[in-house]
Amino acid sequence: MTKLKLGPLADDTPVKLAVELPASLHRDLVLYGELLGRSSTGGQEVAVPPQKLVVPMLERFLASDRGFAKARRSVGVRGQSDG
C-alpha cells in the first residue's frame, strides 16, 4: 500500500449537547454577548448569542487549565490544537 503523508483523520463530527443553565448564568452570557458585540463593531448593537459563546469559552478554559494539560499529557491524549 502507498504511504501517504496524511495519517488517519480524527473524528471531528460535531456532537450536539443539550444543557440546562441557571437563569443567572444565561443572563450573564447574554450580557457578555452584548458587550462582545459592541466591542467588535465599534459601539453598534450586534449581540453574539449565548450558544455561540459556549464553545470558545470552553476551549479557552481547557487551554488555560494547567492541571488538565498535565493530566492529558500523562495519559497520552492529544487535543485538536496539539497538531
N, CA, C and O atoms as CSV, one atom per row, in Angstrom:
chain,resi,resn,atom,element,x,y,z
A,1,MET,N,N,0.834,-1.172,0.000
A,1,MET,CA,C,0.000,0.000,0.000
A,1,MET,C,C,0.885,1.244,0.000
A,1,MET,O,O,1.968,1.228,0.584
A,2,THR,N,N,0.444,2.304,-0.638
A,2,THR,CA,C,1.187,3.546,-0.729
A,2,THR,C,C,1.206,4.261,0.608
A,2,THR,O,O,0.178,4.364,1.276
A,3,LYS,N,N,2.381,4.758,1.005
A,3,LYS,CA,C,2.485,5.524,2.251
A,3,LYS,C,C,2.145,6.979,1.950
A,3,LYS,O,O,2.794,7.627,1.129
A,4,LEU,N,N,1.123,7.475,2.626
A,4,LEU,CA,C,0.682,8.843,2.418
A,4,LEU,C,C,1.155,9.734,3.563
A,4,LEU,O,O,1.338,9.260,4.684
A,5,LYS,N,N,1.351,11.003,3.289
A,5,LYS,CA,C,1.753,11.944,4.323
A,5,LYS,C,C,0.653,12.165,5.343
A,5,LYS,O,O,0.928,12.394,6.521
A,6,LEU,N,N,-0.572,12.099,4.903
A,6,LEU,CA,C,-1.705,12.325,5.787
A,6,LEU,C,C,-2.064,11.027,6.487
A,6,LEU,O,O,-2.336,10.016,5.840
A,7,GLY,N,N,-2.063,11.059,7.809
A,7,GLY,CA,C,-2.403,9.869,8.584
A,7,GLY,C,C,-3.909,9.756,8.779
A,7,GLY,O,O,-4.687,10.440,8.114
A,8,PRO,N,N,-4.306,8.884,9.701
A,8,PRO,CA,C,-5.738,8.716,9.980
A,8,PRO,C,C,-6.349,10.042,10.436
A,8,PRO,O,O,-5.735,10.799,11.189
A,9,LEU,N,N,-7.553,10.303,9.969
A,9,LEU,CA,C,-8.235,11.544,10.325
A,9,LEU,C,C,-9.026,11.352,11.602
A,9,LEU,O,O,-9.669,10.322,11.807
A,10,ALA,N,N,-8.969,12.365,12.458
A,10,ALA,CA,C,-9.726,12.331,13.712
A,10,ALA,C,C,-11.205,12.509,13.407
A,10,ALA,O,O,-11.575,13.171,12.437
A,11,ASP,N,N,-12.036,11.921,14.233
A,11,ASP,CA,C,-13.476,12.080,14.087
A,11,ASP,C,C,-13.857,13.454,14.628
A,11,ASP,O,O,-13.958,13.643,15.840
A,12,ASP,N,N,-14.068,14.417,13.723
A,12,ASP,CA,C,-14.433,15.774,14.114
A,12,ASP,C,C,-15.907,16.051,13.890
A,12,ASP,O,O,-16.317,17.198,13.711
A,13,THR,N,N,-16.697,14.991,13.904
A,13,THR,CA,C,-18.133,15.156,13.748
A,13,THR,C,C,-18.673,15.929,14.944
A,13,THR,O,O,-18.447,15.533,16.087
A,14,PRO,N,N,-19.384,17.029,14.695
A,14,PRO,CA,C,-19.933,17.789,15.823
A,14,PRO,C,C,-20.868,16.923,16.661
A,14,PRO,O,O,-21.568,16.051,16.146
A,15,VAL,N,N,-20.859,17.183,17.943
A,15,VAL,CA,C,-21.705,16.471,18.888
A,15,VAL,C,C,-22.692,17.477,19.464
A,15,VAL,O,O,-22.295,18.518,19.989
A,16,LYS,N,N,-23.967,17.164,19.365
A,16,LYS,CA,C,-24.984,18.054,19.915
A,16,LYS,C,C,-25.108,17.764,21.404
A,16,LYS,O,O,-25.242,16.611,21.816
A,17,LEU,N,N,-25.063,18.814,22.196
A,17,LEU,CA,C,-25.110,18.689,23.637
A,17,LEU,C,C,-26.172,19.637,24.172
A,17,LEU,O,O,-26.118,20.840,23.918
A,18,ALA,N,N,-27.117,19.110,24.895
A,18,ALA,CA,C,-28.163,19.942,25.492
A,18,ALA,C,C,-27.889,20.064,26.987
A,18,ALA,O,O,-27.688,19.063,27.675
A,19,VAL,N,N,-27.883,21.285,27.476
A,19,VAL,CA,C,-27.641,21.525,28.894
A,19,VAL,C,C,-28.668,22.517,29.421
A,19,VAL,O,O,-29.208,23.335,28.677
A,20,GLU,N,N,-28.920,22.425,30.705
A,20,GLU,CA,C,-29.762,23.409,31.371
A,20,GLU,C,C,-28.843,24.342,32.142
A,20,GLU,O,O,-27.980,23.900,32.901
A,21,LEU,N,N,-29.040,25.635,31.937
A,21,LEU,CA,C,-28.226,26.638,32.617
A,21,LEU,C,C,-29.063,27.340,33.671
A,21,LEU,O,O,-30.259,27.552,33.474
A,22,PRO,N,N,-28.451,27.699,34.778
A,22,PRO,CA,C,-29.159,28.553,35.727
A,22,PRO,C,C,-29.499,29.882,35.036
A,22,PRO,O,O,-28.741,30.362,34.193
A,23,ALA,N,N,-30.631,30.461,35.397
A,23,ALA,CA,C,-31.060,31.711,34.769
A,23,ALA,C,C,-30.005,32.799,34.906
A,23,ALA,O,O,-29.793,33.580,33.979
A,24,SER,N,N,-29.346,32.855,36.050
A,24,SER,CA,C,-28.327,33.898,36.258
A,24,SER,C,C,-27.150,33.726,35.294
A,24,SER,O,O,-26.612,34.715,34.798
A,25,LEU,N,N,-26.750,32.488,35.027
A,25,LEU,CA,C,-25.663,32.244,34.079
A,25,LEU,C,C,-26.098,32.621,32.676
A,25,LEU,O,O,-25.322,33.210,31.924
A,26,HIS,N,N,-27.328,32.291,32.313
A,26,HIS,CA,C,-27.832,32.655,30.992
A,26,HIS,C,C,-27.848,34.177,30.828
A,26,HIS,O,O,-27.455,34.693,29.782
A,27,ARG,N,N,-28.302,34.893,31.857
A,27,ARG,CA,C,-28.301,36.361,31.795
A,27,ARG,C,C,-26.875,36.892,31.610
A,27,ARG,O,O,-26.652,37.827,30.841
A,28,ASP,N,N,-25.923,36.298,32.310
A,28,ASP,CA,C,-24.533,36.727,32.170
A,28,ASP,C,C,-24.002,36.448,30.765
A,28,ASP,O,O,-23.271,37.266,30.206
A,29,LEU,N,N,-24.360,35.316,30.200
A,29,LEU,CA,C,-23.935,35.002,28.828
A,29,LEU,C,C,-24.556,35.975,27.827
A,29,LEU,O,O,-23.892,36.414,26.888
A,30,VAL,N,N,-25.819,36.305,28.027
A,30,VAL,CA,C,-26.477,37.281,27.146
A,30,VAL,C,C,-25.765,38.628,27.239
A,30,VAL,O,O,-25.483,39.255,26.218
A,31,LEU,N,N,-25.474,39.072,28.461
A,31,LEU,CA,C,-24.772,40.341,28.655
A,31,LEU,C,C,-23.381,40.287,28.035
A,31,LEU,O,O,-22.957,41.235,27.374
A,32,TYR,N,N,-22.679,39.196,28.242
A,32,TYR,CA,C,-21.341,39.032,27.663
A,32,TYR,C,C,-21.414,39.149,26.144
A,32,TYR,O,O,-20.591,39.823,25.526
A,33,GLY,N,N,-22.406,38.487,25.547
A,33,GLY,CA,C,-22.589,38.553,24.097
A,33,GLY,C,C,-22.874,39.963,23.617
A,33,GLY,O,O,-22.392,40.374,22.561
A,34,GLU,N,N,-23.661,40.710,24.393
A,34,GLU,CA,C,-23.943,42.101,24.040
A,34,GLU,C,C,-22.677,42.946,24.115
A,34,GLU,O,O,-22.396,43.731,23.209
A,35,LEU,N,N,-21.918,42.790,25.187
A,35,LEU,CA,C,-20.674,43.542,25.349
A,35,LEU,C,C,-19.664,43.176,24.270
A,35,LEU,O,O,-18.988,44.051,23.728
A,36,LEU,N,N,-19.559,41.911,23.962
A,36,LEU,CA,C,-18.640,41.457,22.917
A,36,LEU,C,C,-19.055,42.019,21.566
A,36,LEU,O,O,-18.212,42.442,20.775
A,37,GLY,N,N,-20.352,42.021,21.307
A,37,GLY,CA,C,-20.846,42.576,20.050
A,37,GLY,C,C,-20.551,44.052,19.912
A,37,GLY,O,O,-20.213,44.520,18.825
A,38,ARG,N,N,-20.673,44.791,21.000
A,38,ARG,CA,C,-20.362,46.234,20.978
A,38,ARG,C,C,-18.884,46.477,20.735
A,38,ARG,O,O,-18.516,47.336,19.935
A,39,SER,N,N,-18.036,45.724,21.423
A,39,SER,CA,C,-16.596,45.958,21.323
A,39,SER,C,C,-16.042,45.594,19.953
A,39,SER,O,O,-15.055,46.182,19.512
A,40,SER,N,N,-16.660,44.637,19.276
A,40,SER,CA,C,-16.125,44.210,17.981
A,40,SER,C,C,-16.746,44.963,16.807
A,40,SER,O,O,-16.309,44.794,15.669
A,41,THR,N,N,-17.767,45.798,17.068
A,41,THR,CA,C,-18.413,46.524,15.975
A,41,THR,C,C,-18.341,48.030,16.167
A,41,THR,O,O,-19.067,48.768,15.501
A,42,GLY,N,N,-17.494,48.495,17.051
A,42,GLY,CA,C,-17.324,49.921,17.250
A,42,GLY,C,C,-18.530,50.604,17.877
A,42,GLY,O,O,-18.853,51.736,17.515
A,43,GLY,N,N,-19.199,49.938,18.806
A,43,GLY,CA,C,-20.300,50.549,19.522
A,43,GLY,C,C,-21.681,50.207,19.005
A,43,GLY,O,O,-22.673,50.510,19.668
A,44,GLN,N,N,-21.777,49.582,17.838
A,44,GLN,CA,C,-23.086,49.182,17.320
A,44,GLN,C,C,-23.592,47.980,18.097
A,44,GLN,O,O,-22.806,47.190,18.620
A,45,GLU,N,N,-24.902,47.847,18.168
A,45,GLU,CA,C,-25.531,46.769,18.936
A,45,GLU,C,C,-25.689,45.522,18.058
A,45,GLU,O,O,-26.702,45.371,17.376
A,46,VAL,N,N,-24.702,44.640,18.073
A,46,VAL,CA,C,-24.751,43.373,17.347
A,46,VAL,C,C,-24.397,42.281,18.343
A,46,VAL,O,O,-23.247,41.844,18.405
A,47,ALA,N,N,-25.372,41.840,19.120
A,47,ALA,CA,C,-25.122,40.875,20.191
A,47,ALA,C,C,-24.755,39.508,19.631
A,47,ALA,O,O,-25.302,39.064,18.622
A,48,VAL,N,N,-23.829,38.857,20.299
A,48,VAL,CA,C,-23.458,37.479,19.984
A,48,VAL,C,C,-24.354,36.581,20.840
A,48,VAL,O,O,-24.375,36.730,22.062
A,49,PRO,N,N,-25.093,35.654,20.227
A,49,PRO,CA,C,-25.991,34.801,21.019
A,49,PRO,C,C,-25.208,33.875,21.953
A,49,PRO,O,O,-24.098,33.456,21.627
A,50,PRO,N,N,-25.785,33.557,23.112
A,50,PRO,CA,C,-25.090,32.725,24.101
A,50,PRO,C,C,-24.575,31.403,23.533
A,50,PRO,O,O,-23.480,30.970,23.893
A,51,GLN,N,N,-25.329,30.763,22.665
A,51,GLN,CA,C,-24.889,29.462,22.137
A,51,GLN,C,C,-23.616,29.579,21.301
A,51,GLN,O,O,-22.902,28.591,21.129
A,52,LYS,N,N,-23.322,30.769,20.780
A,52,LYS,CA,C,-22.080,30.971,20.023
A,52,LYS,C,C,-20.888,31.218,20.943
A,52,LYS,O,O,-19.740,31.157,20.503
A,53,LEU,N,N,-21.155,31.495,22.209
A,53,LEU,CA,C,-20.083,31.783,23.166
A,53,LEU,C,C,-19.563,30.529,23.859
A,53,LEU,O,O,-18.409,30.493,24.286
A,54,VAL,N,N,-20.388,29.516,23.973
A,54,VAL,CA,C,-20.062,28.360,24.807
A,54,VAL,C,C,-18.808,27.638,24.326
A,54,VAL,O,O,-17.921,27.362,25.134
A,55,VAL,N,N,-18.710,27.324,23.044
A,55,VAL,CA,C,-17.548,26.570,22.548
A,55,VAL,C,C,-16.246,27.340,22.738
A,55,VAL,O,O,-15.298,26.779,23.287
A,56,PRO,N,N,-16.151,28.621,22.303
A,56,PRO,CA,C,-14.882,29.317,22.522
A,56,PRO,C,C,-14.534,29.490,23.996
A,56,PRO,O,O,-13.361,29.457,24.365
A,57,MET,N,N,-15.551,29.675,24.841
A,57,MET,CA,C,-15.271,29.811,26.269
A,57,MET,C,C,-14.735,28.512,26.849
A,57,MET,O,O,-13.773,28.531,27.618
A,58,LEU,N,N,-15.339,27.391,26.495
A,58,LEU,CA,C,-14.854,26.102,26.994
A,58,LEU,C,C,-13.464,25.784,26.450
A,58,LEU,O,O,-12.616,25.271,27.181
A,59,GLU,N,N,-13.226,26.082,25.176
A,59,GLU,CA,C,-11.899,25.846,24.604
A,59,GLU,C,C,-10.836,26.672,25.330
A,59,GLU,O,O,-9.763,26.163,25.654
A,60,ARG,N,N,-11.137,27.941,25.583
A,60,ARG,CA,C,-10.173,28.801,26.271
A,60,ARG,C,C,-9.941,28.316,27.704
A,60,ARG,O,O,-8.811,28.300,28.190
A,61,PHE,N,N,-11.031,27.919,28.372
A,61,PHE,CA,C,-10.906,27.423,29.736
A,61,PHE,C,C,-10.008,26.186,29.780
A,61,PHE,O,O,-9.091,26.117,30.598
A,62,LEU,N,N,-10.266,25.215,28.912
A,62,LEU,CA,C,-9.464,23.992,28.916
A,62,LEU,C,C,-8.016,24.273,28.528
A,62,LEU,O,O,-7.096,23.669,29.080
A,63,ALA,N,N,-7.812,25.180,27.585
A,63,ALA,CA,C,-6.447,25.505,27.153
A,63,ALA,C,C,-5.650,26.184,28.259
A,63,ALA,O,O,-4.423,26.084,28.286
A,64,SER,N,N,-6.332,26.874,29.173
A,64,SER,CA,C,-5.618,27.599,30.224
A,64,SER,C,C,-5.507,26.811,31.523
A,64,SER,O,O,-4.894,27.289,32.478
A,65,ASP,N,N,-6.079,25.627,31.579
A,65,ASP,CA,C,-6.057,24.820,32.801
A,65,ASP,C,C,-4.795,23.955,32.806
A,65,ASP,O,O,-4.732,22.926,32.133
A,66,ARG,N,N,-3.797,24.385,33.572
A,66,ARG,CA,C,-2.509,23.672,33.589
A,66,ARG,C,C,-2.628,22.254,34.133
A,66,ARG,O,O,-1.960,21.339,33.653
A,67,GLY,N,N,-3.476,22.078,35.130
A,67,GLY,CA,C,-3.669,20.742,35.687
A,67,GLY,C,C,-4.237,19.783,34.658
A,67,GLY,O,O,-3.824,18.625,34.583
A,68,PHE,N,N,-5.188,20.266,33.861
A,68,PHE,CA,C,-5.772,19.433,32.815
A,68,PHE,C,C,-4.724,19.116,31.748
A,68,PHE,O,O,-4.630,17.976,31.290
A,69,ALA,N,N,-3.941,20.116,31.350
A,69,ALA,CA,C,-2.911,19.899,30.326
A,69,ALA,C,C,-1.908,18.846,30.790
A,69,ALA,O,O,-1.509,17.978,30.013
A,70,LYS,N,N,-1.502,18.922,32.052
A,70,LYS,CA,C,-0.545,17.957,32.591
A,70,LYS,C,C,-1.152,16.557,32.626
A,70,LYS,O,O,-0.501,15.584,32.248
A,71,ALA,N,N,-2.395,16.459,33.080
A,71,ALA,CA,C,-3.059,15.154,33.139
A,71,ALA,C,C,-3.261,14.577,31.745
A,71,ALA,O,O,-3.098,13.374,31.540
A,72,ARG,N,N,-3.613,15.428,30.789
A,72,ARG,CA,C,-3.830,14.956,29.419
A,72,ARG,C,C,-2.534,14.414,28.829
A,72,ARG,O,O,-2.534,13.385,28.153
A,73,ARG,N,N,-1.419,15.120,29.090
A,73,ARG,CA,C,-0.124,14.616,28.601
A,73,ARG,C,C,0.221,13.282,29.240
A,73,ARG,O,O,0.785,12.409,28.580
A,74,SER,N,N,-0.109,13.110,30.515
A,74,SER,CA,C,0.270,11.892,31.216
A,74,SER,C,C,-0.509,10.665,30.720
A,74,SER,O,O,-0.044,9.533,30.851
A,75,VAL,N,N,-1.693,10.901,30.151
A,75,VAL,CA,C,-2.454,9.756,29.615
A,75,VAL,C,C,-2.282,9.644,28.107
A,75,VAL,O,O,-2.840,8.741,27.483
A,76,GLY,N,N,-1.516,10.552,27.518
A,76,GLY,CA,C,-1.209,10.441,26.086
A,76,GLY,C,C,-2.342,10.833,25.171
A,76,GLY,O,O,-2.373,10.395,24.021
A,77,VAL,N,N,-3.271,11.639,25.634
A,77,VAL,CA,C,-4.378,12.082,24.798
A,77,VAL,C,C,-3.975,13.385,24.140
A,77,VAL,O,O,-3.497,14.299,24.811
A,78,ARG,N,N,-4.162,13.477,22.845
A,78,ARG,CA,C,-3.810,14.695,22.117
A,78,ARG,C,C,-5.078,15.424,21.701
A,78,ARG,O,O,-6.007,14.824,21.162
A,79,GLY,N,N,-5.101,16.716,21.956
A,79,GLY,CA,C,-6.227,17.546,21.547
A,79,GLY,C,C,-6.051,18.015,20.126
A,79,GLY,O,O,-4.978,17.857,19.544
A,80,GLN,N,N,-7.086,18.586,19.563
A,80,GLN,CA,C,-7.064,19.075,18.202
A,80,GLN,C,C,-5.992,20.138,18.008
A,80,GLN,O,O,-5.348,20.173,16.959
A,81,SER,N,N,-5.786,21.005,18.995
A,81,SER,CA,C,-4.827,22.087,18.856
A,81,SER,C,C,-3.373,21.627,19.000
A,81,SER,O,O,-2.454,22.405,18.745
A,82,ASP,N,N,-3.158,20.384,19.404
A,82,ASP,CA,C,-1.796,19.885,19.575
A,82,ASP,C,C,-1.126,19.538,18.260
A,82,ASP,O,O,0.078,19.285,18.232
A,83,GLY,N,N,-1.873,19.521,17.177
A,83,GLY,CA,C,-1.311,19.282,15.859
A,83,GLY,C,C,-1.213,17.859,15.574
A,83,GLY,O,O,-0.757,17.476,14.497
